[in-house]
Amino acid sequence: METTTIVKVAVYCRVSSEDQAERGTINVQKDFAKNYIELYQLSLFDYYCDDGISGTVPMKDRPEGARLLQDAADKQFDTLLFYKLDRIGRKTTVILDAIQAFTAHGIAVRSMTEPLDTNTPTGKFLITTLSGIAELDRDSTLMRMHSGALVAAKKGKWLGGIVPFGYLTDKDGFLVINREKIPGLDYTEEDIVKIVFSLCANENKSSIEIADYVNALGVPTRYIPGRNLLLRKRPGKRLRNNAPLWGPSRVLRMLRNSLYKGYRVYGLRATLKDYEPIEQQVPAIVDEDTWNRANRVISSKYFLTPRRRQGRHLLQGYLYCGHCGHTYCGYADRLKKDRQTYYYRCNGRDAYNPAWRCDSSAGINADWIEQLVLDYCASVLREHSFLEPAPAKEKMEDCTALEVHTLNSAIKRLATEKDSILSLYRKNLITMDDLTRQLELIRQERKALQKRVEELKQPTTEEIIAQNRQTSAEFFRRFQDIFPRDYDLRNLSFQTCRDILELFIDRVTIYTVKNNDKSFYASFRVELQDKLGNTKTYSIAATDRLKTQQNKIGKKLSSLSEKLRSLRLERGYTQKTVAEHIGLSVNVVNAFENQRRSQTNPAFQHHTIRKLADFYGIPYEALAIWNYSSVETGGHKLFAQIRDVKGITNDELLADIGVSKPTFRKYLKGIATEQTRQKIESYFATARKWLKKIMQSR
C-alpha cells in the first residue's frame, strides 16, 4: 500500500502602515491560506503575522519574522506559504535575503497566488523580477504620497498629528482657531492661550505658576467635543490618554511654539534628500510682540529653576568665564559648621573632555562679585540716566524695508529659475548631473537670501537698548518707593534684586589674572555689560579679597585661623600651594585655617605652625601668639600658653623653669615650698611681660 506524505506548512502574513488600501487584510490572508491548505490537503504548523511592519524591514528584525526564521532553522515545517511575494518584503535585497535564509535551511518557498518555485532557474528568475516590481511599487507609492503631502503643505493644510491647543481643523484640513466654549467653563481654548501668553509676557510668571493657574481654572487637558464636531471631517485632537493636569513642560511647549503667532515651518525634521522645508501662514492667536516678550521671559527664567535656586546665588546665569566661555555656577564651602562661604566657579574646570577643560580660571567669592554688580545697579538707579530719552538715531526703516523687498523678489526669481531648469530636464535638454548641480546652487542661494531676511527682521542693537531703557524706566516708576534713599540694594529681597539684575545686566565676564609662578591667581578682571549699551571694567586684587574676608569675620583678626588665612590671601596663595611648599596635606592646611586643630597633639601643632611661619617669613612666636586673645594670669593655663608660644614640650619648659614635674604639680596644688613658689612665679612674671610685648606688636 502506497504511503502519502503530508507536507507541513507555515503561513506568513504581513501588512504595513503604507498599505492603506490593504489595512486590516491580515484576516483575509489567513482565510485565503486556510482554504488553500484544505484544497491541497496540507498540514498547518502555525501562522506568523506581522501587523504594521514595513516591507523594508529585514525578516530577522520583525517580531514574527524572527520567530519564523528560528522555527525554520529547527525544521518545524517543510514549506513556507505567503499570499504574494510583496508580503515577504518591498525591497529586492530584503526579499532575496529572506528566501536565501529559508532555502539554506531546506525550506521550500511558495506563493499562493503566483507561480513561484525556488527549485528551478526560471522560478528563481521570476522571484528576482517580482522582487524588483515590489520595490518599484513601494517607491512609486511613497513618491505619490510625498508629492501629495507637499502640495497640501504649500496650500497651508495641517498634515496629520495632534492639532495644538487653541486650534481645530476644518472640513478641508486647514487650521482654524477654536472659539468653542470649553464644556463647564466660560473660556474658549483661544482665551486660555491668550491668558497663558499674557501671564508670561506681562506678569513675568514662570511655567510652574502658569500651570498652577490653568489647573485652578479647571481647564481639561484633553479635548471635549462640542456641538460643531460634525461639521469637521475629524477634529485632529487628543480625546484620551492625556495627563490629568497641566504641567510646566506643556506650558513651555505652548509658549515656544511659533504657530501661535501665525507662522509655521513644515518639514524641519524631514530626512528625504533635497527636501526644502515649507513655510506656512496660519491664523495667529497672539501678536508677534507678545510672543517675543513671553519667550524672553522664559529664557531669563531658565536660570532660576528650583534646582538652580538652591543656595540663593544671585548672579546665576549672568557670569561667564573670559578664558573658556563657560558659565560660572554657584557653590558653597560647607567645611565650616557655624557658617557657609559661597563662591562662583567656572563650569569649564569640570569638563570631561581635557581639551575643553579650563585651567585658567579660579573661584570668586560670591559676596564680592554680587556686591560689585549690585553697586553698579545702584549707581544706574541713582543717576536716573535710563529715564532720559534715548539719543536720536538715523532712521533705517525705509532702507531695511527696501532691502527685504529686494531679497524676497530674488527668492521668487530663484523659484522661477528652478521651474525653468526642471522644464529643460523634462525636454531632455540637460542631463541629470546638470539638473542636480543647478538645483544645489539654487538651494544654497535661497538659503543665504533667507538668512539675510531673518537677520534684517531681527531688532537692531539700538532698538533693543531703547526697549530696555523703556522697560527699566517703567519698573523704576512703579517700584521707586521701595528703594532706599542711597539706593543701597543689599537689604532688598532676593527676588527684587534678581528683577533689577534682569532689567540692567546683560552679562558679566570674569578674567582670572595670575601674579607670578610662585603664587596662585591673585586678582580678577571683571567686564560688566549692561542692557543700556554700557560696559564697565573692574579689577580686584588679593588684598581686596582679604578685606572682603575680614569684613565677614570682623574688622580685626582674632584667631590663628584668621591670621593664617589672611597671610595666604595677602600673598595670593591657595591652600594647595601652601601645602606643597611646607610638605603637608591640603587637609592639614585647611584644618588650621578653619579652627579644626583640636584633634592634633601639641607637638604636631608646634611643628606645623613653625613650618607655616618659615614659609610666610615671620617669627614663630609672632604667629603662635594668635592662638590666644589675651595673656593668662597664671597656673596651668599660663604654663600651656608659654609652651605653645615658644613651641616647646612640657619637659623642655619645666627644664627652662628649673623644676621637675612632681614639684610643679605641688605648686599647682599649693603645697610647694616658698622657695619653689617664688622661683616659678618669678619665671611666670618675666614670661607674661614677654607675651604682652609680643601680643602688642601683632
Beta strands, then each sheet from edge to edge (+ up, - down):
strand 1: 8-15
strand 2: 43-51
strand 3: 79-82
strand 4: 108-111
strand 5: 167-169
strand 6: 175-177
strand 7: 263-266
strand 8: 278-281
strand 9: 319-321
strand 10: 328-333
strand 11: 341-346
strand 12: 364-365
strand 13: 505-514
strand 14: 521-530
strand 15: 535-540
sheet 1: 2+ 1+ 3+ 4+
sheet 2: 5+ 6-
sheet 3: 7+ 8-
sheet 4: 9+ 13+ 14- 15+
sheet 5: 10+ 11- 12+
end
